[in-house]
Amino acid sequence: MYPAATALDLLVQEDGLTAYVGSFFQDKKGHIYLSCPFLLIRLNRPFLPVIFLFDIGRVLLDFDFKSSLAQLMPADTRNPDERLDRLLQRKDELEAGLINAESYTRWALDILGSHATASQFHQAWQQIFTVNKPMWHCIRKLAADGHRLVLISNISTLHCPWIFDAYPEFSYFESAVLSFETGFIKPQPEIYQQAITAHELDPAHTFYIDDMPQNIAVGKRFGFHCWQYNLHNHHAFELWLEKALKSKIAP
């Protein structure tokens, strides 16, 4: 009839007497019903869960590659900044799955002039993150309110699946679109198309949050509701989110 796990009874009180009027129910599509003893009324403005596409870096977690990787170089290394820049220039290849982690690690250690082991390099690559606590507060609330949460990230096997064990909060996300698995990196359109297809996204009811303007530009072309996140102005995101969610309540 109306599949709902719970119902809310509606009571009317007058002259000290409480009368049972009916119960509220919500179906799978978010429509709200008032069930009376002899009448079933469908109310307007149902709750519509929204799908959120979240970037990881500088949205959910801040990061600093250079400070961590610099520790792998001997103190007397010449041109350390140039070496780090050269290493990170190939990061896109790694995150697109065009080069495997083992090959990249050997090459990177050679570029850095480092005597570190592969395991030490992997650990330095992983220890770059800082939790963005205000955003995780929002994530918990969105999940509690029944919205769908999906990750979309440029990331490599040096971070996955390690990152999901290191930060259990990622369990709030039902799924993830990861660049090394797709063969494409943001802002390439193919990774967004794969996200839409694989997770049956309706861009008109999907909010996309990313810190990079070129990624946001492509997201808008796909029809997502986009917000370019600024790690240093989280309050602006919360104001936008509150307004955006209200606009998604259907008439």
N, C-alpha and C positions, 0 to 999 in steps of 0.2 A: 504494500500500500504506500506508505511513506517511510522509506528505510532510514531510521534514525536510531542512534545508539542511546540517546537520552532525550527526555522531554521536560519541558518546563511548565508546571501547572500555573494557570491563571486564576487568581482568586480576587473576588470583589468583596470589600467590607463596607457595611452600612448599618447604622444603628446598633453597633456592637455585634452584628452577625456577619459571619464569613460564608460566602457562597462560592461553590465551585463553578467556574464558567467554562473552562476547557484547558487544553494544553497546546504549547508550541512545539512544532517539530521542524526539522531541517532535512531536506532530501539531499541526494548526492550532488545535485547541481547547485546547491546553495539556496534554493527557494525555501522561504519560511511559511509554514502553515499554522493556522489556528484551528484546532480540532475542538468543536463543541459537541455536546451529546447528539444533536441532530443536524450538524452542519460542519463542513470542512471548508475553510476559507484560505486561499492563497494570498499572502501579503506581498506587497511590492518591495523593491530594493533588496534583493537577496544578497548574501555575502558571496563574493566571487574570489576564490583564492587566486593569487597572482604568482606567476613564476618569476624567480629572480635568478639572473645570471651574474655571478660574482667572480671578478678577478681575484687572484691571491696577493701578488706582490704590491706593496704600498696601498693595499686596501684592507685585507685581513691581517697581513703580516708586513711589517717594514723589513727592509733587508739592506745589507752592506757587504758586497762581495770583497771589495778591495782590502778592507781592514782585516778580514779573516784570512784571505789568501796571502797577504803580505807577510804574515808570520811564518810562512813556509820558506821564504827566501833567506839566504845567509845575510848577515848584517852588512857585509861589504859588497853586496850585489850592485852592479852598475845599472843605471837607468831603470830602477824598479817600477816607476809609474808607466813607462813605455812597455815594459814586459807585461804588466797587468792589463793594460789597454789591449795589447795584441791578443792576450788570452781570452778576454771577454768579447773580442770581435768575432770569435768563432762560436760563441755561446748559442747563437741562433741555429747553427748547424746541429749542435748537440740537442737542442730542444725540439727541433723538427725531426729528430731521429735519423738525420743524414749521416751521422757519425756515431759510433757506439761509445759507451762510457769508458771502456778500457783503452781504446785508441786515443780518445780525447785526454784521458788522464796521463798517459805516457807522453804525449805531445806537450801538455801543459806543464808537467814537471820539468821537461827539458827547456821550455821557454823561460820558466822561472829560475832555472839554474839551481833547482832544489834537490836536496838529498833525501827528501821525505819519501815515505812509502806511499803506495797507492791508497792504502787505508787511511793514512794521515791526510792525504789530499781530499779524499771523500769526506772525512770528518770536517775539514776546514770549509769545504763547499757547503756543507749542511748547516754549520754553525753561523749562519749569516742573518738569522731572523730575529725579529722582536715583535711580540704580540701587540696588535692594535686593540686594546681593551674596549674602547667605546664602540667599535664596530662589532665586536663579538657580543656585546650586550644587545645590540640591534638584531643580530643573527638569532640569538636565543628567543627573543620576542617574536620575530617573524615566524620561526619554526613553531612556537607555541600557539600562534594564531592560525596555523594551518596552511601557510603559504609553502609552495614548493621552492626548494633551494638547489641550484645547480652551479657547479664550478666551471669556469672556462679559463684556462691558464696556459701560458707558455712555460713549460717545465720539462725537465729531463728525468731519466732514470736515476740520476745521482740524487734526486730529491724524492722520487716516488719508487716504492710506496712508503719510504721512511717517514715522510712528512705527516702522513695520516696516523702513524703510530705516535710520533713525537707530539702532535697536537690533536688530542682526542676530540676537540671541539668540531673537527671536520665531520664528525658523525651526524651533525645536523643537516648535512647535505645529502640528498638522495642519490646523486650521481655527479659525474665529472666529465668534462670534455678537455682532454689533456693533449697538448701539441705533439708530444713524441709518439702518441698512439695514432694521431690522425695523419701525421706527415706534413702538417701545415702549422704555421704560427700566425698569431694575430699580428698585423691586421689583414692577413690574407683572407679573402671572402670565403674560401673553401671551409675554413674551420667553423665559421658561423653557420654555413649551410649544413654542415655535418651535425652541429648542435641542434638546429631546427628539426632536421630529419630524424636523428636518433632519439630525440627526447620529445618529439611531437609538440614543439613549441609553437604557440601562436604569438607572433611578435606584437600584436595589438594588446596582448595581456602579459607581456614579458618586460620586466625592468632589467636593464643591463648597467652594471656599475663597474667602471674601470678608471684607472688613473691616467692613461695615455690618450692624448687627443686624437691620434690617428686611429686608435681602436674604436673610440667613441664615434668618429665620423663614419666608419664602416657599419657600426651597429645601427646608426640612424638610417643609413641607406637600406638596411634590412627591415626597418620599421619598428625596431625596439624603442621603448621609452628609456632614454639614456641619461646617466649622470656621470660627469667626469669628477671623480673623487679627489679631494685634496686632503692628504693625511693631516695637515696642519689646520684644517677648518672643518672638523667633523660636524660641528653644529649646523653648518649650511646643508650638509647631507640630510640631517635629521629633519630640518624644516622642509626640504624638498620631498622627503619620503612621506611625511605626514600628509602633505598636500596631494601627492601623487596617489597614495592609497585611497584617499577620500574620493578622488576622481574616478576610481575604478569600481565604485559601487554602482551597479546597474540601476537605472530608473525602473 
